[in-house]
Amino acid sequence: MNNETPTINGDGEQTRDYVFVDDAVGAAILTFKSSKSDNSIFNIGTSRETNVNNLYKLIVGETGKNVSANYGSAKPGEQKRSCLDYSKIKKELN
C-alpha cells in the first residue's frame, strides 16, 4: 500500500491452503461448542492450493497498485506445497 516493492521468496510457485479468518474462527467456535469434538484434532482449510504468484496478482488487482514484485531466495526448508483435508470436521461436525 506504500508503493514499496514486495519480496516473494523463491519462484512464487509454492502453494498454501489459505483460509478466510472468519471461517477459521467459526470452525474453532463450532468445535468448542460441540460435545462431539472432545479431544479431537481437525484440519481447517479449503482443500484448494493457491500459489503465491496468484495470490500476489489478486492483491495487486484488488488494491489497484501496479507494483512489481522482487523475487528473492527461497526460504531454507520451506515446503513447496500445502493443502489441507477438512473432511473429518465436515463429517463429524457438519
C-alpha positions in Angstrom: 0.0 0.0 0.0 3.1 2.2 0.4 4.3 1.6 -3.1 7.2 -0.4 -1.7 8.5 -3.4 -3.7 7.3 -6.6 -2.1 9.6 -9.6 -2.0 8.4 -13.0 -2.9 10.6 -15.7 -1.5 11.6 -18.3 -4.2 9.8 -18.6 -7.5 6.3 -17.9 -6.1 5.0 -21.3 -7.2 4.8 -22.6 -3.7 1.2 -23.2 -2.6 -0.7 -22.9 0.6 -4.3 -23.5 1.6 -5.4 -20.0 2.5 -8.5 -19.7 4.7 -10.6 -16.6 5.4 -10.1 -15.7 9.0 -13.8 -15.6 9.8 -14.1 -19.2 8.5 -11.3 -20.3 10.8 -12.8 -18.6 13.8 -16.2 -20.0 13.0 -14.7 -23.5 12.8 -12.9 -23.0 16.1 -16.1 -21.9 17.8 -18.0 -24.8 16.3 -15.5 -27.3 17.8 -15.6 -25.6 21.2 -19.4 -25.8 21.4 -19.7 -29.3 20.2 -19.7 -32.3 22.5 -18.6 -34.4 19.6 -15.2 -32.7 19.4 -13.8 -33.7 22.8 -10.0 -34.4 22.4 -10.3 -34.3 18.6 -7.9 -32.6 16.2 -9.4 -31.1 13.0 -7.8 -29.5 9.9 -9.3 -26.2 8.9 -8.8 -25.5 5.3 -10.3 -25.2 1.9 -8.7 -28.3 0.2 -7.6 -25.9 -2.5 -4.0 -24.9 -3.2 -3.2 -21.3 -4.2 0.3 -20.3 -5.3 2.0 -17.2 -4.0 2.2 -15.7 -7.5 -1.6 -16.0 -8.0 -2.2 -14.5 -4.5 0.1 -11.6 -5.4 -1.8 -10.9 -8.6 -5.1 -11.0 -6.7 -3.7 -8.5 -4.1 -2.4 -6.2 -6.9 -5.7 -6.3 -8.7 -7.7 -5.6 -5.5 -5.6 -2.7 -4.4 -5.2 -1.2 -7.8 -1.4 -0.8 -7.2 0.9 -1.6 -10.1 3.9 -2.7 -8.2 6.3 -5.3 -9.5 7.5 -8.0 -7.1 11.1 -8.7 -6.3 11.9 -12.4 -6.3 14.3 -13.3 -3.5 15.9 -16.5 -2.4 13.7 -19.4 -1.3 13.5 -19.9 2.5 15.6 -22.9 3.5 13.4 -25.9 4.3 10.2 -24.3 3.1 7.7 -26.8 1.8 6.7 -26.5 -1.8 3.0 -27.4 -1.5 0.5 -27.4 1.3 -3.2 -28.3 1.1 -5.4 -29.5 4.0 -8.1 -32.1 4.0 -11.0 -30.9 6.1 -13.2 -33.9 5.6 -13.0 -35.0 9.2 -14.6 -31.8 10.6 -17.1 -31.8 7.8 -18.2 -35.3 8.6 -18.2 -35.1 12.4 -19.5 -31.5 12.9 -21.1 -30.8 9.6 
